[in-house]
Amino acid sequence: MDQCRVVFQPQNKTVTVNRGTTLLEAAHAADITINNICGGDGICGRCKMIVKNGNINAKVSGKLTREEIQKSYVLACMAYILSDLEVEIPEETLATEKVVADTEAERFRVFQKRLAEREGFTSSPLVTKIYLELEKPTLENNTSDHQRVSDEVKKKLKYRSMQMGLKILRTLPQILRESNYRVTATVGLRRDIAEIMNIEGGNFENKNYMVVVDMGTTTIVAHLVDANTTDTLDAKACFNSGGIYGREVTGRMIMAEKKGVEELQRLLVEDINKLIEGLAKDNNISLKNITAVVCAGNTAMGHFLLGLPTDYIRRSPYVPTSTAPPPLRAAEVGIKICPRGLLYSLPGISGWVGSDITAGILATGMSEAEELSLLIDIGTNGEIIIGNKDWLISCSASAGPALEGASVECGMRAERGAIEKVYREGDEIKYVTIGDKPPRGLCGSGIIDLVAVLLDAGIINRSGLFVSDSSHRIAEENGIRRFILAERESSNGKEPIYITESDIENIITAKAAIFAATKILLERLELKFSDIMHFYIAGAFGNYIDVENAVAIGLIPPIPRERIKFVGNTSIEGAKMVAFYKEAFYKIEHIRENCTYYDLMGANDFVEEFQKALFLPHTDIELFRRGPAWLRA
């Protein structure tokens, strides 16, 4: 197949790709992250590039203006490379970093330790480094080297079953004698058996680190933690490179069936390795001292990580290859840490409720509480869990990516410059951006706020349509009405940041799916909203949602505000608990075994409840009144 050379400016990066590759795929190969949020479907219009020289085959798109086409703009996801190219990437096309990972780590540090204390957990990381001062062998004590080390480790760590690999056995005699029997043993827990993973001469007990990863569909977050102190040292995040094959996991599973799961695995492992390498470099830590990686995510992401086929997850009866993979060598999937370091993939519940949710159940403590709790993880696939210490039941609803900023024309991820808060001050509608930077678009929390503010101001009706003559900010272009909130700088000068009636329809559809699923699950259990004592909201933007606005649009029910808790990224916090506490490692498996999955595909009334929720806030307005009516719902 012909090879083409593509030069990207102003990055001055060059990559060689096959003829027929899209510009979006070529940019990814050049390690350039693009601000596309539709997964390469040509919907969002965010991957605009300018072809300076060379030939392409570009599909026609309504996302490009006549002026842009005249200036040789193309959508990278719809432009196929036919020859060597020189391409310019406008600044607004580039993605910037996510900025919430480290602040969430700090916010949850006290919460996590308090929860661990309440559960009675004692610090016992999955992988431990322990310094041993062994007795030298004599004629009276000529136990084998293997037995001598194993006995001492068992005595100190209280493990009953122990194993050691052949590679370690072969080097053990020399290491013991060269270090005068003063060694550090690295011991990892493999479910019910502990493994002596490594033996080093000298004392390296204090150099033991782990990386905890949340494999989100949109964003991958990694936290570097000290296994001895349980402190979070640093955090990094990047966009999930698998997004070039679809903004939802279903599209990526289809791609895996067509081309093989290996490509999705490669992209995910590369993302994780880049985060680990960056964390290690920034904190002056050797990769050989990172002894474990603990991962949580939806079931499809867990399969991609391990290179497992996802073919049957999306087909009835929706059977995954595994929901509880065993610990294995990180090197087996290509993760670059200590050569004998372990990869722990947390257990999930079903094909559509993954380990990010079992981690969330663990992190919130809802599986140990007497009172009823409800956990909603808001994302592309909204998961709902209800229960207490006696029982747990879960379901999932396909909400789509609108609440994460996709499927909205001016939507974007939670990056610097994203409008994250919208509010009224008198007759004015104002906004706040992440990092107080100039506005670039709307992220999920800002979108929820804006819809609620427009509804409250009478600018839109309960169907999400603009009310004529209600605001001078309503404009119409090509027959499409939109509300202009702000302006942003672009390579074409100033451009409006707005929301259209179609955008609002997508938001209503997303919130309707989540609300309908929640209501049906409660009804199946013969419960009402007032029975829920703790209402946890998790997700990438869970910290930033304004609860009043979420209620106003019908995303969450109007329960007493003191019962609602925003718990942020519970996927990574639950994974941290497993990393730090052996008891949590066993408890999360118990959660998996005791949580029932309810398939909404078999719910005949889901469509009816979904249609009722396709209004702001709901068809049944009494359900959202502040009086006693909602208590009976």
Steps between C-alpha positions, in 0.01 A plus 500: 500500500628851411651703783439873542695753705295752696651810663289672769555870573561690722606188697757415228421132547533249217338159472489237226166324448328282244322664209128524589560571870292785640670819614356437848672160519823655369488770769461233765796309354700824536395518868287811444178506702206650313192654662256273318216375718292298255743212456572574137136496386516845335238634741676740736703695242792545746777336299545775242838516325640697208665307216789716378648259245410156365195300395216365713157350448275704732131436553258793488397625845246757613736579790721701266401846379547612141784728613675212680474274195653776286792514748556120462350404836397135538366282779791271589271204571352524150818579305687202350870538415593441135854645488768667710343790689578815692220578743436789737307435821314806635541562872130438573528151349758390756388341828646623827547311822227411748548690825288325762701187579736643762232705677275196530792302642547757775128527576460126538809433710330571833173340388672179396699464824192573708305233313784250542505568873124455522525167321777390735756466220867488591769612258598193296579589137454247222875508444732540798873549525639353821857515630632168633803440722532124467703262711793358312486125445705271724539125538227521763278723284550398138145569377484571126535859384146490361354376829703748706363797308143369480480425872614848592257667259212285630586593857512873432207532259275223641452332163422129506569406138812619319653446159819606324572495128780304339681817390526621861600154626789486257653828620411460870817326627734758351296803617474369859872440535614818323275709728596316818141376533366857524240523224173665399221270387224634274184306577180522295157363582352271236156447649554229767869446429787741553789507255856601574541704184855621550799484735747791518816531705478784754210700642259643242192472720410867465510500120166343420254676272186408310299665224120498521316549170143590407449389140219734401336486159594864441787564742764283666614614845807363682604566860848425632476375859747410774417143604647551848333828599186472280567856383414614148820656370382622160231461236485526123228456241477463126228449243424140415663444161242233421261790444615520139294183443180626664388725785308209655637157585251331265670656198837387628375145555375494140840619383670229712288237326594631156872562552581303815516606862879543480475857368274611788734329746803671350344845524387450861833356617688784328283755683561331835875472438525869409325596823720269708819624336396862557415439865829318560707768327331792676550337841850364438389140552651203320254282311653195671362630831142510367391153602133493399234661284138483618239566231125567503266580213197385311496137388593578140803704606607216729481261205697735275774524765548124509440445129184299564229471232198725557280344229235362733469793740285694256288205385220337696537350758797745543765263634851632574811284477578572867377731774773398747838453331778369725808710586770459236836641398461856373762418237264241347283781361793736436477728805847625587570489872713265714565200270322265740240757609137400518189627321178487699179536298217560745191277470183626329137393521384436142570583139356850551586570865874491546767520766470879515161440663615233748776745591235770547292276726810431707607866514161628615460227764142438385546122518561528876224746587172418675314773312416488131739675262486576130810555288481651151814511289431759232682440176445371149349189656314603816509230770260492796549293817255473790549309822651467845697242700241229429456531125608691190342531156634681194397601152637712217346745256657625180498875559734592217786747529301826513546546876877471446502778239461290186189509277492874577631733231704717737556222752847403617677299766581640842813690397633847568270753339192279517193676639425289809243723675216719369282719723262795501585830661197722466404496133850399391617145428863457605752218500822370659773313311746238623822673599340841437621473141327654196194291406548221245176303534260331744587196713238276663432698816475824303253342259275385787517848654424674173190291425371557854566875482327532161199310635483715812529820296217395267732495201419135427179312574465160664553329165838670465388733219583870494220739589464766231614853595614380846862611459710715268765225515289261294625491142415289198740368239406267215164441665657393830426706812765538767570693818835679495670493840851629423766543235828319452814578304581272207718494193204659319464780754222516759243218499187468714461240775138394493245228562243392241158341535656178367765516773232543765311205355812285540534611863134422569542157342803423716344610828175320410682168458669531841186616682277235339745223590517621860123522534442154350761339724336655808156386388621143445616502861171656618691802625452875461748784483439591862632156609847596378702643789827551311503612136852482358588662167826384345666577170770707339318826576311385811676760715376791295131436433268755658243285680216751459558516127526121471159475669359784288565313175389163643838327510459409867186493718419779748600313814622694808828667413681368807460147364683581176877455491725567203773239522700568184719227355406208725653261247852609586426546870361149535799367308730680743330335794561160341864595438555605862292254700495121465154493660369722218651261245279222633201726567475621140478138387218451751325806354528351150351170612210660689390767252218400264481647151155598372483522121284792388474342154238274653308789659183549294428834667840658442395671176190643672701634796765632264240692298352648817843632591547675163389832647653751739501378764241225429152447355372446855586842640365401843789259530729802527292724723652599831193377691422150627400368156851387408524299821227271367671454162 
